[in-house]
Amino acid sequence: MGQGISEVLPFAIGVAIVPVPIIAVILMLFSARARVNGTVFLLGWVVGLTCAFGVVYALAAAGDVDTDSGASDTVSWGRILLGVLLLLLAVRTWRKRPAPGSPPELPKWMAGLDSLGSGKALGLGVVLAAGNPKNLILVVGAAAGVAQLGLSTSDAVVSLVVFVAIASLSIATPVVYYLVGGGKAKRQLDELKGWLGEHNAAVMTVLFLVFGAVLIASGLAPLTD
């Protein structure tokens, strides 16, 4: 169990600190349907992460990556390639960062978040959790790593639960804080949204660099045993 938790922990933290989903849920919390949309967005986020992790783990486990050296090597090389991709994304993100003093540009789709219905809020949570390529790389890295460990089903499930719980903290915290914090919560969440928007490029660059290195190192380790 400890092995599985250690494997998923860094990737879960990586998913949790991606700014865009946090900004998205905060924007929903300033809409007319804040309580409903914030809650169902969180639900969609949890469902998306759970399904993505489960599918990747099931496919990797079905390929006997824990016992078949060829399949294990394939997964290891895949993790290395994903790590290299993250390093390239780090360079691209830093080069495209806003000039000093320029207001950050948020994705255009965020403009309509205050008018979303609950169904679309749920779907957006799923998409940002499982369909965002930056998130998906981290989910794949975590799930494939757990499959390579050859854990029991119960230990793998615990690893999944821990991964989803930690990766969801940054989405659940604003929602819960809004529900119990009143006007003070709104002011502080608005400040957090502004900070994340302003420093999005820097946060993502560091995230890509760190987890690119983590994926490459974790992919190389089984190949050098």
N, C-alpha and C positions, 0 to 999 in steps of 0.2 A: 504494500500500500504506500509506504513511504517513498519508494522509487517512483511510483506513478505521480504522486503529488509533486515531488521534486522536478519531474519531467515537465509537467504542465504549468507550474507556477510562474516561470518567467514569461511564457507566452500569454498567460492570462493577464498578467500585469500589462503586457504590451497592448493587448486588445483594450484594456480598461482606460489607457491614457491616450487613445486616439481622439483628437479634439472634435472632429466633425459630428459623431453621434451625440456627444455631450452637448454641443451647441444646438443640435436639432431638438433634443428633448427639452432643453431650456426654452427654446423658442415656442414649443408647444405649450409650455407651462405659462406662457403669457397670452394664450389664446382664450377665446370665450369658453371652449370646452376643455380647459386645462386639466381638470381632475380626471376626466374620462380618458382623454387622449394621452396624457402622460402615463397613466396606468397601463393602457393597452399597448402603447409603444414599448414599454418595459416588458410586457408579456411577449410581444412579437420578438423582441431582442433575445429573450431567454430561449424561446422556441427555435429561433434561427440558429443560435450558437449550438444548442443541443443537437439539432438535426445535422448540421454541418459536421460537427465533431463525430457524431455517431456514424454517419455515412462513411467518412474517411477511415475511421477506426475499423468498421466492419469490412471494408474493401481491403485494407491492409492486412487485417487478421485472416481474412479468407485466402490471401496470398501466402500465408505461412511465413510472414516476414521475421518471426521470432525463431524459426527453425531452419528455414531454407536460406542458405548463404547467398544464393543468387538473387532471391527476392529481397533479402535484407540489404544487399549492396545496391540494388535499384532504388530502394527507399532512401538510402544514405546519399546517393548521388542526387536524387531529387531534392533532398533537403539542402545540399550544397548549392544546387542551381537556384533554389528559392532564396538562399542567403545572398548569392551574387546579385540576384534581381533586386533585393532590398538595398544593397549597397549602391546599385545604379540609381534606384529611386531616391536615395539620400542625396546623391550628387544633383539629380534633376530638380528635386524639391528646393535645395539650397540655391541653385542658380536662378530659379524662377520666383524666389521670395520677393515680396514687395520692396520697393526702394524705401530707405529710411524716411519716415514722415508721411508716407503714403498710406491711406486707409486700406485695410485688408479687404479683399474681395471674397465674399462667401459664395458658395455654389448657388446658381440661379434658382434651383428647385426649392431652396429654403424660403424663398419669398412667399410661397403659398402655404407654409406650415400652419399659420394661424387660422386657416379656413378648412383644414382637413377634417373629414368625418372619422369616426372611430375605426371603421374598416380599413381606411387608407392609412391611418396611424399605425394600426396593427401590422399591415403589410410593409410599411416603411421600416418598422422595427426589425422585421424578418430580413428585409433586403440589406439594410445597413449592417446587420450582424453576419449574415451568411453570403451576401452577394457582393459586398465591397471587397475588391481584390486585395486590398491592404490587410483587412481583417482575415480574409480567407487564407492568406499565406501563413499567418500565425496559427490559425486553427489547424491547418494541414500539418504544420510542423509539430504541434502538440499531439494531435491524434496519431500521427504516424509514429512518433516517438514512443507513445504508450504501447502501440501495437508491437513495436520491436522488442519491448521488454518481456513479452510473453506472460503477462499477468493473468491471474484468475479473472473470471467475469466480474465477480463482486469488486475486486480491486480496481478493475478498469472502470466500472460504474462510479466508484468513489472518486477516481481521478477526473472523470467527466463532470461530476457534480461540483468538485472543487474548482475546476476550470471555469465552469459557467458562473458559479457564485462570485468568484473574484473578478472575472471579466465583466460582470454586470454591476459591480459596486458603483462605478462612476455614472451609471444610468439610474440605478435605484436611489442613490443618495439625493440627487436633486429632486426626484419625484417625492420621496418621503419628506424631505425638508420643506418643500412647497406645501405639502398637505398639512404640516404641523407648525410651520414657522410664520405664517401670516405675512404682513407687509415687510418685515425685516428680511424674510427669505427672498421675497421678490427683488429687493434692492441688491442683496448680495449675489443672487443668481445672475442678475443683469450685469454686475461687475465681473463675475466669472466668465460670462459669455463674451464680454468685451476683451478680457485678457486672453482667452483662448483664441479668439479671432485674430488678435494682434500677433500672437506668438505661435500661431499654427505651424508656420513653415519651420521654425526652430525646433518645436516639439517633434514634428514628424521627421525632420532630418536626424535628430538624435535617436529617435525610435528606430528608424531604418538602419542606422549604423550599428546600434547595439544588437538588434535582433538579427541583422544580417550576419554579424559575427557569431552570434549564438547558433544560428542554423548551420553555418559552415563548420563550426567546431563540433557540433553534435553529429553532423553528417560524416565528418572525418574520423571521429572516435571509433565507430565500429569497423571502418575500413583498415585501421591501423592495428587492430587487436590481433 
